[in-house]
Amino acid sequence: MLRHEQRGVLLNAIAGSHSALGDSEQAFAHMVSALHEARPSRAPGFDVVLHCNLSNELMQLGDAEAALAQVDEGLARCRRLANRGCWRRC
């Protein structure tokens, strides 16, 4: 059995395959599942990557407003990491 963060990474990889094939709906669905598995407390920083990936798929689906919301959430989480001393600059 995979731990939560490991399932998140696997789901994100599957999402990337769907994205490469042009199937943004499936990619988006897998990324949302990955985000659920890789909560910030379990995998700090990986959730930021997932928000960026979600933003890309939302742009592919034509939802720029939702894509920008994902970028904003990713940046907010990045700032929280920076505040914890994980990153020097974000």
NUVEX-667541 format. One record per residue (C-alpha): x, y negated, z. Coordinates in steps of 0.05 Angstrom, whole numbers. Last residue first. Layout:
% NUVEX-667541
(atom (X, Y, Z))
...
% end
This chain:
% NUVEX-667541
(atom (185, -652, -65))
(atom (249, -666, -28))
(atom (290, -632, 26))
(atom (250, -568, 24))
(atom (234, -521, 81))
(atom (241, -575, 134))
(atom (169, -567, 159))
(atom (151, -634, 129))
(atom (176, -610, 61))
(atom (130, -551, 66))
(atom (72, -597, 82))
(atom (91, -640, 22))
(atom (89, -578, -23))
(atom (20, -561, 3))
(atom (-5, -630, -16))
(atom (29, -624, -84))
(atom (-5, -558, -97))
(atom (-72, -586, -76))
(atom (-64, -646, -122))
(atom (-44, -601, -180))
(atom (-105, -557, -166))
(atom (-150, -619, -166))
(atom (-118, -641, -232))
(atom (-137, -574, -263))
(atom (-209, -581, -237))
(atom (-214, -648, -273))
(atom (-181, -622, -336))
(atom (-230, -565, -345))
(atom (-218, -543, -417))
(atom (-206, -469, -405))
(atom (-133, -478, -424))
(atom (-129, -536, -375))
(atom (-159, -491, -322))
(atom (-106, -439, -338))
(atom (-50, -490, -327))
(atom (-79, -515, -262))
(atom (-85, -444, -236))
(atom (-11, -434, -250))
(atom (6, -498, -212))
(atom (-38, -476, -154))
(atom (-4, -408, -155))
(atom (65, -439, -150))
(atom (44, -478, -89))
(atom (15, -415, -58))
(atom (84, -383, -65))
(atom (113, -437, -21))
(atom (100, -404, 46))
(atom (81, -330, 36))
(atom (40, -304, 94))
(atom (21, -369, 129))
(atom (10, -402, 61))
(atom (-41, -349, 40))
(atom (-16, -301, -13))
(atom (-76, -254, -19))
(atom (-128, -308, -33))
(atom (-81, -342, -82))
(atom (-70, -277, -118))
(atom (-146, -267, -124))
(atom (-152, -337, -154))
(atom (-95, -321, -200))
(atom (-129, -256, -223))
(atom (-193, -293, -241))
(atom (-155, -349, -277))
(atom (-117, -299, -319))
(atom (-181, -262, -336))
(atom (-214, -327, -360))
(atom (-150, -351, -393))
(atom (-146, -292, -441))
(atom (-95, -320, -490))
(atom (-51, -258, -490))
(atom (3, -295, -452))
(atom (-49, -315, -401))
(atom (-71, -243, -391))
(atom (1, -223, -379))
(atom (11, -281, -331))
(atom (-51, -260, -292))
(atom (-21, -190, -284))
(atom (42, -222, -257))
(atom (0, -266, -210))
(atom (-37, -204, -185))
(atom (29, -169, -171))
(atom (56, -230, -133))
(atom (-8, -235, -92))
(atom (-7, -160, -78))
(atom (63, -168, -51))
(atom (41, -228, -8))
(atom (-16, -186, 21))
(atom (26, -125, 35))
(atom (25, -69, -17))
(atom (0, 0, 0))
% end
